[in-house]
Each structure stands twice: as structure tokens, then as C-alpha cells.
Amino acid sequence: MKREIVRFGVSMEKGLLENFDKFISKKGYGNRSEAVRDLIRDFLVEEEWSIQREEMAGTITLVYNHHTRGLSDTLTSLQHQYHHLIISTMHIHLDKDNCLEVLVVKGRADKIKMVADQLISTRGVKHGKLTISTTGKELS
């Protein structure tokens, strides 16, 4: 499938452009166009998530002390309850006390947010974060 490329101009303050150029250079972008495309895609993914009923993908990351009484059982129970949204998990022992768990999720955005909120707010979870992404169906 051939994609049509469209050129457009953007006006901005010189200092803002200089800061953007430093940023994209540091990140390894070859040119401004690549960086602007990524920024636009990120904006569109954020908008997709706001629709709530769209099928999305993402990760839920949890850090917790596995010695916290009942925590492992609670997290496992929640994951089984929402098995239809969780397509993969990875469990890492960070040290003798702390674990990092990454859950790859796919489903309706509102359901994923609900599961993430439940897992992250579980007593004993030290840190949790939902990272949103897309299934890619709507992006070129």
C-alpha cells in the first residue's frame, strides 16, 4: 500500500525549536519529521484511550514486597478474575524482598483502567503504573 506524504509548515518560537532539536538529537531521531510523526501518534493513542470503549493494549507494572501478608494471593486472584484482559505476565525477583511484575493487557480501555486501578491500589503494592499503547489498527 502506497502512502501519500504531505508536507506542512509549523511556526514556533526560536527557543522552543532549539530545545526540540536538542531533545530529538538526544533521542536519536534522524530528523524533525520523524520526531513530529511520533508526537502525533502519541497524541492519537492518548485520544484513542479517552474513548474508553476502544480495544487497546498496554502494560501494568507493579513493584511490591512479596512478604506482605496475603498480597501475592490477592494479586493472583485479581489476575485470574480478569484473565480475559491479561495476555501475558512476567515476574522478576528484584532482591530478597521485592518483586516486579509486568502484565501485558489487551481489551477495552475502560476495563483495562479498572483492572490497573484495582491492582495498583492493592495494599502492599509499593508502586504501580499503567502504560498505555495501541493495537496499532488505527495508526498508519
N, C-alpha and C positions, 0 to 999 in steps of 0.2 A: 504494500500500500504506500503510495507516494504521498508524503506530507507537504503541504504548501507552507512555505516560510514567508512570514510577513515582517517587514521592518517597521519600527516606530521609534519616535524620538521621546526622550524623557528630559525634562528640565529640572535642575535642583541646585541647591547652594554648593559652591565650590568645596567648602569644608566637609559637607556631607559626602560628596563624591570621593574626596580624598580618603576619608575614613572607610568608605565602602571598598575602594580599591585596595587599601591595606588589608582589610578583612578578607576579601576574596583571594588575594595573593597568599595570605597566611593559610587559608583553607585549601589552596592548591588549584583553584579554578584557572582555566586557561584564558578565559576572557569574561567580560561583564555579562554577555548574553547567557552563558551557562549559569552564572550565579542568579541572574534575574529569573530565568526559567525555573530554577529550584525554589526560589522565593515564592513565585506564583503558584507552583504545585503545592507547596506547603500551605499557602493561604487557602487553596481549593480543598485540600484534605481537611483543614480545620472547619471549613464551611460544610463539607460532607458530614462530619461528626455532629454538627449542630442540628442537622435534620433529624437525628435520633433514630429514625426507622430504617436507615440505610444499612446494608451489610458492610461491616468494616472489619479491619484486622488491627491487632496491636499486641502489646505485651504488658503484663502486670509484673512488677518486680517487687519482691518482699525481702527484707532483712529482719531476722528475728533470732532470739536466743532459744535454742531448742529445749533448754532446761525448764522454760516457763511451763508450769503445770497445765496440762490439757491443751496447750497451744497446737502442737503437731496434730492431735486428733481433730481439733476444731477446723484447722486449715484443710486437712484431708477430707473431712466431712463436707465442707463447703465446696471443695473442688469436685467431689463426686456428685453433689447436688446439681452442679452446673456443668457436667461433663460434656454436654452438647455444645457449649461455648468454648471449652478449653481443648485445644487440639494437640498441645504438647507442653511438657513441663521439663525443667532442668533444675536439679537440686545440687547445690555446691556447699561443702563444709568450709567455711572461711577460716575458722580456727576451732578450738575445742568446745566453744560455746555457741558461736554464731553461724547461722546458715543464710545463704542467699538462694532464693527460689525465683525462677523466671517462668511465667506462664504465657504461652502464646495463645491468643484468643481470636476468635472469628465469629461474628454474628451481628445482630442489630446493635447499634451504638448505645441505645438506652439500656439494653440488657448487660452489655459489657461494662458500662459505667456502674451499674448497680452491683455487679459481682465484684468489681475492683473496690468500690467503696466498702463493701462488707469485709473483704479480705484485709484491706489496709487498716480498717478501724478495729480489727480484732485485737483484744487485749494481749499485749506481749509482742506485737509487731513493732519493731523499732523504727522502720522506715518502709514506706511503700510508694510506688509511683505507677500510674497508668501512662503508658506511652502510646499515643495514637498513631495509626497509619491507615493505609487504604488497601483494598483488594486490588487496586490498580485498574479496575474495569472502566472507570470514568476519566482516567488521565491519559493523555497522549504522550 
